[in-house]
Amino acid sequence: MTNWQTQALTIPANHPSAAGHFPGNPIIAGALLLDAALDAMGVTGGAVIRGAKFLRPVRPGTALELRWQPAGEKLLRFEYLAAGELAASGTVALA
């Protein structure tokens, strides 16, 4: 199996989305995590999120490790780890 490529990522504690998602108990929206993953993996143009699971809340300011690897022809599998625990995972189909 191919080795994982990795990138450290932190959504800043003062990110604008944190104020509204959710007031007094902010978590990072799944859409923001997906967008950051696509950007880090260099996905441009057409791509389809084939599946995504959010396994635990990610708080603003949490240090994350994003890792990804090929999962077949034109497929990428990605995972977010927070403090060594799986926080989210998914598969992206490339155009």
Backbone as a chain_set.jsonl record, in Angstrom:
{"seq": "MTNWQTQALTIPANHPSAAGHFPGNPIIAGALLLDAALDAMGVTGGAVIRGAKFLRPVRPGTALELRWQPAGEKLLRFEYLAAGELAASGTVALA", "coords": {"N": [[0.849, -1.185, 0.0], [0.422, 2.257, -0.661], [2.379, 4.84, 0.819], [1.205, 7.229, 3.204], [0.65, 10.646, 2.429], [1.253, 13.635, 4.184], [0.043, 16.519, 5.989], [0.281, 19.15, 8.251], [-2.283, 20.92, 9.924], [-4.162, 23.635, 11.112], [-7.142, 25.061, 12.008], [-7.68, 28.351, 12.636], [-8.375, 29.655, 15.924], [-9.815, 31.992, 15.881], [-11.268, 31.893, 13.541], [-13.695, 33.003, 11.195], [-16.002, 31.368, 10.841], [-16.327, 30.025, 13.225], [-17.693, 31.542, 15.098], [-20.411, 31.348, 14.488], [-20.977, 28.684, 14.474], [-20.856, 26.613, 16.695], [-22.555, 29.119, 18.53], [-20.984, 29.868, 21.57], [-20.147, 27.257, 21.851], [-18.11, 26.402, 19.906], [-17.469, 24.538, 16.888], [-15.569, 23.219, 14.177], [-16.893, 23.451, 10.989], [-17.932, 20.725, 8.947], [-17.865, 21.127, 6.172], [-15.865, 23.057, 5.906], [-13.621, 21.609, 6.739], [-13.576, 19.68, 4.686], [-13.109, 21.33, 2.446], [-10.568, 22.359, 3.1], [-9.11, 19.976, 3.03], [-9.299, 19.23, 0.302], [-7.936, 21.376, -0.851], [-5.344, 21.09, 0.314], [-4.619, 18.611, -0.74], [-4.266, 19.277, -3.317], [-6.33, 19.221, -5.145], [-7.97, 20.266, -7.93], [-10.357, 21.765, -10.129], [-12.874, 19.561, -11.36], [-14.206, 17.459, -8.912], [-15.487, 14.908, -6.803], [-16.886, 14.391, -3.686], [-16.957, 11.33, -2.466], [-17.659, 10.11, -0.164], [-17.897, 10.879, 3.294], [-17.016, 10.91, 6.705], [-17.6, 12.167, 9.873], [-16.204, 11.889, 12.821], [-15.697, 12.881, 15.335], [-16.066, 15.98, 17.129], [-14.287, 18.84, 15.936], [-12.53, 21.314, 17.359], [-12.05, 24.871, 17.031], [-8.71, 25.929, 16.559], [-7.541, 23.504, 17.135], [-4.845, 21.323, 16.663], [-4.309, 19.582, 13.752], [-3.67, 16.62, 11.847], [-3.628, 16.073, 8.54], [-3.948, 13.425, 6.363], [-3.369, 11.586, 3.333], [-3.888, 9.292, 0.596], [-3.579, 7.439, -2.506], [-6.49, 5.627, -3.537], [-7.283, 3.943, -5.44], [-7.919, 4.012, -9.002], [-8.012, 7.301, -9.887], [-9.013, 8.008, -7.377], [-8.865, 9.3, -4.071], [-8.09, 8.708, -0.716], [-8.707, 10.154, 2.418], [-7.791, 11.27, 5.714], [-8.384, 12.852, 8.83], [-6.532, 13.464, 11.68], [-6.671, 14.106, 15.126], [-4.883, 14.831, 17.894], [-3.826, 12.281, 17.606], [-6.075, 10.699, 17.257], [-8.655, 9.47, 15.137], [-10.523, 11.83, 13.479], [-12.01, 12.538, 11.251], [-12.861, 11.19, 8.029], [-12.652, 10.24, 4.545], [-13.454, 9.845, 1.014], [-12.393, 10.898, -2.164], [-13.313, 11.408, -5.492], [-11.57, 11.973, -8.394], [-11.722, 14.16, -11.234]], "CA": [[0.0, 0.0, 0.0], [1.158, 3.512, -0.77], [2.527, 5.624, 2.05], [0.379, 8.422, 3.352], [1.203, 11.997, 2.399], [0.684, 14.307, 5.347], [0.185, 17.966, 6.165], [-0.263, 19.697, 9.501], [-3.309, 21.933, 9.656], [-4.911, 24.164, 12.252], [-8.113, 26.112, 11.697], [-7.451, 29.282, 13.737], [-9.43, 29.83, 16.932], [-10.617, 33.168, 15.537], [-11.83, 31.752, 12.189], [-15.037, 33.591, 11.191], [-17.09, 30.387, 10.938], [-16.445, 29.529, 14.602], [-18.657, 32.344, 15.856], [-21.788, 30.944, 14.236], [-21.108, 27.217, 14.375], [-22.105, 27.049, 17.282], [-22.243, 30.14, 19.531], [-20.707, 29.377, 22.92], [-19.603, 25.897, 21.793], [-17.737, 26.338, 18.491], [-16.786, 23.434, 16.234], [-15.268, 23.503, 12.779], [-17.881, 22.843, 10.099], [-17.424, 19.678, 8.076], [-17.586, 21.695, 4.848], [-14.568, 23.725, 5.982], [-12.61, 20.539, 6.761], [-13.507, 19.113, 3.343], [-12.461, 22.316, 1.575], [-9.142, 22.386, 3.449], [-8.517, 18.724, 2.553], [-9.16, 19.325, -1.152], [-6.868, 22.343, -1.118], [-4.054, 20.495, 0.693], [-4.321, 17.502, -1.648], [-4.038, 19.833, -4.648], [-7.457, 18.891, -6.019], [-8.535, 21.432, -8.63], [-11.308, 21.349, -11.151], [-13.963, 18.709, -10.921], [-13.99, 16.371, -7.961], [-16.706, 14.545, -6.09], [-16.698, 13.744, -2.388], [-17.722, 10.074, -2.565], [-18.136, 9.793, 1.172], [-17.172, 11.537, 4.381], [-17.506, 10.617, 8.049], [-17.082, 13.06, 10.903], [-16.269, 10.984, 13.96], [-15.645, 13.643, 16.585], [-15.991, 17.42, 16.854], [-12.982, 19.493, 15.859], [-12.643, 22.669, 17.901], [-11.119, 25.846, 16.458], [-7.399, 25.951, 17.2], [-7.034, 22.144, 17.313], [-3.822, 20.891, 15.715], [-4.756, 18.419, 12.99], [-2.824, 16.035, 10.812], [-4.359, 15.578, 7.388], [-3.149, 12.485, 5.58], [-4.104, 11.07, 2.19], [-3.194, 8.354, -0.275], [-4.435, 6.913, -3.563], [-7.38, 4.544, -3.112], [-7.75, 3.376, -6.695], [-7.736, 4.924, -10.123], [-8.692, 8.592, -9.722], [-9.603, 8.113, -6.045], [-7.998, 9.608, -2.941], [-8.652, 8.511, 0.62], [-8.094, 11.092, 3.355], [-8.139, 11.177, 7.132], [-7.935, 13.888, 9.761], [-6.22, 12.995, 13.024], [-6.55, 15.137, 16.162], [-4.255, 14.192, 19.058], [-3.634, 10.875, 17.286], [-7.355, 10.0, 17.096], [-9.341, 9.757, 13.892], [-11.608, 12.807, 13.645], [-12.821, 12.53, 10.04], [-12.262, 10.454, 6.915], [-13.478, 10.257, 3.363], [-12.907, 9.48, -0.296], [-12.62, 11.89, -3.213], [-13.146, 10.949, -6.869], [-11.009, 13.033, -9.216], [-12.3, 14.233, -12.58]], "C": [[0.891, 1.243, 0.0], [1.248, 4.209, 0.584], [1.603, 6.835, 2.028], [1.218, 9.667, 3.101], [0.526, 12.735, 3.547], [0.903, 15.816, 5.283], [-0.435, 18.353, 7.493], [-1.224, 20.823, 9.15], [-3.954, 22.347, 10.961], [-5.859, 25.228, 11.732], [-8.034, 27.087, 12.874], [-8.658, 29.423, 14.67], [-10.341, 31.003, 16.592], [-11.198, 33.09, 14.118], [-13.282, 32.246, 12.207], [-16.177, 32.578, 11.335], [-17.325, 29.906, 12.364], [-17.512, 30.285, 15.397], [-20.095, 31.862, 15.668], [-22.02, 29.448, 14.251], [-20.456, 26.541, 15.568], [-21.774, 28.054, 18.376], [-22.089, 29.539, 20.927], [-20.118, 27.975, 22.963], [-19.118, 25.627, 20.364], [-17.083, 25.013, 18.094], [-16.543, 23.841, 14.785], [-16.267, 22.746, 11.914], [-17.217, 21.804, 9.201], [-17.067, 20.201, 6.696], [-16.232, 22.395, 4.824], [-13.436, 22.695, 6.006], [-12.462, 19.905, 5.379], [-12.788, 20.049, 2.384], [-10.957, 22.365, 1.832], [-8.44, 21.128, 2.959], [-8.301, 18.78, 1.042], [-8.022, 20.25, -1.534], [-5.498, 21.725, -0.826], [-3.644, 19.375, -0.255], [-4.084, 17.974, -3.081], [-5.136, 19.502, -5.638], [-8.01, 20.187, -6.613], [-9.481, 20.92, -9.7], [-12.379, 20.463, -10.556], [-13.516, 17.595, -9.992], [-15.307, 16.134, -7.239], [-16.31, 13.901, -4.769], [-17.576, 12.494, -2.421], [-18.291, 9.662, -1.219], [-17.289, 10.524, 2.184], [-17.839, 11.175, 5.701], [-16.824, 11.567, 9.01], [-17.291, 12.35, 12.235], [-16.197, 11.667, 15.309], [-15.563, 15.122, 16.25], [-14.546, 17.9, 16.817], [-13.188, 20.935, 16.3], [-11.685, 23.606, 17.172], [-9.82, 25.858, 17.261], [-6.802, 24.574, 17.433], [-5.988, 21.834, 16.246], [-4.277, 19.589, 15.069], [-3.63, 17.899, 12.114], [-3.768, 15.525, 9.732], [-3.438, 14.61, 6.676], [-4.016, 11.914, 4.468], [-3.219, 10.146, 1.37], [-4.143, 7.932, -1.4], [-5.253, 5.731, -3.04], [-7.963, 3.84, -4.337], [-7.532, 4.387, -7.8], [-8.625, 6.151, -9.932], [-9.461, 8.705, -8.409], [-8.523, 8.448, -5.026], [-8.758, 9.335, -1.655], [-7.948, 9.498, 1.531], [-8.604, 10.845, 4.763], [-7.623, 12.411, 7.848], [-7.7, 13.223, 11.107], [-6.088, 14.207, 13.94], [-6.052, 14.429, 17.411], [-4.145, 12.676, 18.84], [-4.909, 10.076, 17.086], [-8.022, 10.433, 15.798], [-10.535, 10.678, 14.148], [-12.543, 12.808, 12.439], [-12.095, 11.727, 8.969], [-13.189, 10.549, 5.722], [-12.724, 9.835, 2.121], [-13.327, 10.523, -1.309], [-12.374, 11.235, -4.566], [-12.682, 12.139, -7.705], [-11.618, 12.991, -10.618], [-11.301, 13.711, -13.603]], "O": [[1.971, 1.256, 0.591], [0.314, 4.169, 1.384], [1.275, 7.379, 0.973], [2.374, 9.731, 3.518], [-0.642, 12.487, 3.846], [1.814, 16.31, 4.619], [-1.545, 17.931, 7.818], [-1.003, 21.578, 8.204], [-4.255, 21.511, 11.813], [-5.433, 26.187, 11.089], [-8.298, 26.688, 14.008], [-9.808, 29.319, 14.242], [-11.512, 31.01, 16.973], [-11.581, 34.115, 13.554], [-14.022, 31.937, 13.141], [-17.219, 32.909, 11.902], [-18.414, 29.426, 12.679], [-18.158, 29.711, 16.273], [-20.906, 31.958, 16.589], [-23.148, 28.992, 14.058], [-19.447, 25.877, 15.333], [-20.793, 27.862, 19.094], [-22.953, 28.8, 21.398], [-19.636, 27.544, 24.011], [-19.639, 24.742, 19.686], [-16.276, 24.445, 18.83], [-17.234, 24.705, 14.245], [-16.462, 21.543, 12.087], [-16.085, 21.984, 8.754], [-16.076, 19.769, 6.107], [-15.524, 22.331, 3.819], [-12.406, 22.892, 5.361], [-11.345, 19.623, 4.946], [-11.949, 19.609, 1.597], [-10.163, 22.407, 0.891], [-7.292, 21.196, 2.518], [-7.23, 18.415, 0.557], [-7.236, 19.946, -2.432], [-4.587, 21.834, -1.647], [-2.459, 19.206, -0.544], [-3.743, 17.176, -3.954], [-4.902, 19.503, -6.846], [-8.455, 21.08, -5.892], [-9.397, 19.765, -10.117], [-12.743, 20.602, -9.388], [-12.553, 16.882, -10.273], [-16.126, 17.04, -7.086], [-15.497, 12.977, -4.739], [-18.803, 12.595, -2.405], [-19.291, 8.947, -1.151], [-16.102, 10.763, 1.96], [-19.065, 11.139, 5.804], [-15.607, 11.748, 8.96], [-18.418, 12.227, 12.714], [-16.596, 11.09, 16.321], [-15.045, 15.487, 15.194], [-13.697, 17.425, 17.572], [-13.94, 21.682, 15.675], [-10.615, 23.177, 16.74], [-9.836, 25.805, 18.491], [-5.661, 24.474, 17.885], [-6.223, 22.06, 15.059], [-4.592, 18.618, 15.757], [-2.75, 18.651, 11.696], [-4.603, 14.655, 9.98], [-2.279, 14.929, 6.413], [-5.229, 11.771, 4.62], [-1.99, 10.2, 1.433], [-5.362, 8.051, -1.268], [-4.783, 4.944, -2.219], [-9.021, 3.216, -4.258], [-7.024, 5.483, -7.566], [-9.846, 6.036, -9.83], [-10.458, 9.424, -8.338], [-7.403, 7.943, -5.105], [-9.929, 9.691, -1.525], [-6.733, 9.671, 1.44], [-9.684, 10.295, 4.975], [-6.564, 12.945, 7.517], [-8.563, 12.506, 11.614], [-5.47, 15.208, 13.577], [-6.717, 13.531, 17.929], [-4.345, 11.891, 19.767], [-4.841, 8.887, 16.776], [-7.964, 11.6, 15.41], [-11.433, 10.354, 14.925], [-13.74, 13.053, 12.586], [-10.871, 11.599, 8.996], [-14.363, 10.892, 5.859], [-11.536, 9.515, 2.161], [-14.471, 10.978, -1.315], [-11.35, 10.584, -4.768], [-13.328, 13.186, -7.719], [-11.98, 11.927, -11.121], [-11.596, 13.687, -14.798]]}, "num_chains": 1, "name": "protein.A"}
